[in-house]
Structure formats: structure tokens, C-alpha cells
């Protein structure tokens, strides 16, 4: 089995090394490069996923269409498209709309996200095919409804979703 690594970065997103994925999420987490993808349909609805309960952290929570980490030497946009295919069998163009840094610790696993997150959007016509190892279920939702739900029930969502969605909404 291939060892998954993340790219460690400084606050300006310059690579400073690599580390095994779970190790980078322990002991308060090390800053590393990540991405969050938001896919919309022609009606402007956002595709959300509920992370599989067995995920290594933040399992069972609703989040954006997909997330992940680029591999060493892989362009972030190429990694985003790769994960869309792996998680949802979606192949579409993606456009970067912003970046942000966040830190959040999962109370169940004790693992910490400390990420410089690249945010991408795309449009897809069709039905996604969720990978059950990654995703429990999906739903299409109006982005404003998602913002209202985030305000009233933040515990149902991943901690990075509000900041990532804010980057997307700046473009609207």
C-alpha cells in the first residue's frame, strides 16, 4: 500500500517538506497544502457530501463537494480533479477562487487540520456516484440555504466549510 504524504508549506504556500498524512495531523498539526472543491449544477445548486463515518477525522459531517491533498509534484488543480473522480466519479474543469489558512481539531480522533486550503469551483451536469469508502451520501442545495444551516447548526458541518464557502461566495 502506498504511503500517503502531504506537502508541508510555509504561510506563503512555499513547500518546505513532506510528511506522512496522519503524522502531519497529529500533535496540533503541521501546516500543509490542501484543497476544497465546490461543484455546482446549471441551476446554481451546490453539491454537498456527508463524509463517511469511518473517515480518519470529521467523519459523518456535511462538507463541500470534495477535499484532499495534492501529491508532491502534482498541480493543485490536477489533484482537485483527481479527487473528484475518486470520490464522486465526476470529471469537470475547476477554477481556483481563493486560499485561506485554518486550524481545527477533531474532538473524536484528536487529529488536527492545519491547512493552507486552495478553493476551487466547477460546474457539472449529471449525477455523482459517491465512493462509499469516502462518502455516506450527497445532496444538492442552494448555497444560501447552506449558509443559513451553517448559522443554525454548525455542528453538522466540517469546520473548514464556512471559510471555504466564504471564498466561493466572494465570487458571486
C-alpha positions as CSV (number, residue, x, y, z in Angstrom):
1,X,0.0,0.0,0.0
2,X,1.3,3.4,-1.0
3,X,2.1,5.8,1.9
4,X,0.1,9.0,1.6
5,X,2.1,12.1,2.1
6,X,1.1,15.8,2.4
7,X,3.2,18.8,1.3
8,X,4.3,20.9,4.2
9,X,4.3,24.6,3.4
10,X,5.0,27.9,5.0
11,X,2.4,30.6,5.3
12,X,3.1,31.8,1.8
13,X,2.4,28.3,0.4
14,X,6.1,27.6,-0.3
15,X,6.9,23.9,0.1
16,X,9.2,23.1,3.0
17,X,9.0,19.3,3.0
18,X,6.6,16.4,3.1
19,X,5.2,14.2,5.8
20,X,3.1,11.1,6.1
21,X,-0.6,12.3,6.1
22,X,-1.7,11.1,9.6
23,X,1.6,12.2,11.2
24,X,1.1,15.7,9.8
25,X,-2.4,15.8,11.5
26,X,-1.1,14.7,15.0
27,X,0.2,16.9,17.9
28,X,-1.5,20.1,16.8
29,X,-0.9,19.5,13.1
30,X,1.8,20.8,10.7
31,X,0.8,23.4,8.1
32,X,0.3,21.6,4.8
33,X,-1.3,22.2,1.4
34,X,-4.9,21.1,0.8
35,X,-7.8,21.9,-1.4
36,X,-11.6,22.2,-1.2
37,X,-13.8,21.8,-4.3
38,X,-17.3,23.2,-4.7
39,X,-19.3,21.8,-7.7
40,X,-22.5,23.5,-8.9
41,X,-25.2,22.4,-11.3
42,X,-26.8,24.5,-14.0
43,X,-29.4,25.7,-11.5
44,X,-26.7,27.1,-9.2
45,X,-27.2,24.4,-6.6
46,X,-24.1,23.2,-4.6
47,X,-23.2,19.5,-4.3
48,X,-22.6,18.6,-0.6
49,X,-21.3,15.4,0.7
50,X,-21.6,13.8,4.2
51,X,-18.2,12.3,5.0
52,X,-18.2,8.6,5.6
53,X,-18.4,7.8,9.3
54,X,-15.2,5.8,9.1
55,X,-13.1,8.8,7.8
56,X,-9.9,9.4,9.8
57,X,-11.3,12.7,11.1
58,X,-14.5,14.7,11.0
59,X,-16.5,11.6,9.8
60,X,-20.3,11.9,9.5
61,X,-20.2,15.7,8.9
62,X,-21.5,17.5,5.9
63,X,-19.0,19.4,3.8
64,X,-18.3,20.7,0.3
65,X,-18.2,18.5,-2.7
66,X,-14.7,17.1,-2.0
67,X,-11.4,17.9,-0.3
68,X,-8.0,16.5,-0.4
69,X,-4.2,17.0,-0.5
70,X,-2.1,17.3,-3.7
71,X,0.8,14.9,-4.0
72,X,4.4,16.0,-4.3
73,X,4.9,17.4,-7.8
74,X,1.2,17.5,-8.6
75,X,-0.5,20.7,-9.5
76,X,-3.3,21.6,-7.0
77,X,-5.9,21.8,-9.8
78,X,-4.9,18.4,-11.1
79,X,-5.2,17.0,-7.6
80,X,-8.7,18.5,-7.2
81,X,-9.8,16.9,-10.4
82,X,-8.3,13.6,-9.4
83,X,-10.2,13.6,-6.1
84,X,-13.5,14.5,-7.8
85,X,-13.1,11.4,-9.9
86,X,-12.0,9.2,-7.0
87,X,-14.8,10.3,-4.6
88,X,-17.7,11.1,-6.9
89,X,-16.8,9.9,-10.5
90,X,-17.1,13.5,-11.6
91,X,-14.8,14.9,-14.3
92,X,-15.1,18.6,-15.0
93,X,-12.9,21.7,-15.2
94,X,-12.2,23.5,-11.9
95,X,-11.2,27.1,-11.3
96,X,-9.3,28.4,-8.2
97,X,-11.2,31.2,-6.4
98,X,-9.1,31.8,-3.3
99,X,-7.0,30.4,-0.5
100,X,-7.2,30.6,3.3
101,X,-5.4,29.1,6.3
102,X,-7.3,27.3,9.1
103,X,-6.7,25.1,12.1
104,X,-9.3,22.7,13.6
105,X,-9.1,19.7,15.9
106,X,-11.5,16.8,15.6
107,X,-12.7,16.0,19.1
108,X,-13.3,12.3,18.3
109,X,-9.9,11.4,16.7
110,X,-7.7,14.2,18.2
111,X,-6.3,14.9,14.8
112,X,-5.8,18.5,13.7
113,X,-6.2,20.1,10.4
114,X,-3.6,22.9,9.9
115,X,-4.0,23.7,6.2
116,X,-3.4,26.3,3.6
117,X,-6.5,25.5,1.6
118,X,-6.9,26.2,-2.1
119,X,-10.6,26.7,-3.0
120,X,-11.9,25.6,-6.4
121,X,-15.3,25.7,-8.2
122,X,-16.7,23.9,-11.1
123,X,-19.9,23.0,-12.9
124,X,-21.2,19.5,-13.5
125,X,-24.3,18.2,-15.3
126,X,-25.2,14.7,-14.2
127,X,-25.5,12.5,-11.2
128,X,-22.4,11.9,-9.0
129,X,-21.5,8.3,-8.0
130,X,-20.3,8.5,-4.4
131,X,-17.4,6.2,-3.3
132,X,-18.8,4.6,-0.1
133,X,-15.4,4.5,1.5
134,X,-15.3,8.3,1.3
135,X,-18.9,9.4,1.3
136,X,-22.1,8.4,3.2
137,X,-24.5,10.4,1.0
138,X,-24.7,13.5,-1.2
139,X,-27.3,16.3,-1.7
140,X,-27.7,19.3,-4.0
141,X,-28.5,22.5,-2.0
142,X,-29.0,26.2,-2.6
143,X,-25.8,28.0,-1.3
144,X,-27.9,30.5,0.7
145,X,-29.7,27.6,2.4
146,X,-26.4,26.1,3.3
147,X,-25.3,29.4,4.8
148,X,-28.4,29.5,6.9
149,X,-28.0,25.9,8.0
150,X,-24.4,26.6,8.9
151,X,-25.5,29.5,11.1
152,X,-28.1,27.5,13.0
153,X,-26.5,24.0,13.1
154,X,-22.7,24.4,12.7
155,X,-22.1,21.1,14.5
156,X,-23.5,19.3,11.4
157,X,-20.7,20.6,9.2
158,X,-16.9,20.3,8.9
159,X,-15.0,23.3,10.5
160,X,-13.4,24.4,7.2
161,X,-16.7,24.7,5.3
162,X,-17.7,28.2,6.5
163,X,-14.3,29.8,5.5
164,X,-14.1,27.8,2.2
165,X,-17.7,28.7,1.3
166,X,-17.0,32.4,2.1
167,X,-14.2,32.3,-0.6
168,X,-16.7,30.9,-3.1
169,X,-19.4,33.4,-2.2
170,X,-16.9,36.3,-2.8
171,X,-17.1,35.3,-6.5
172,X,-20.9,35.5,-6.7
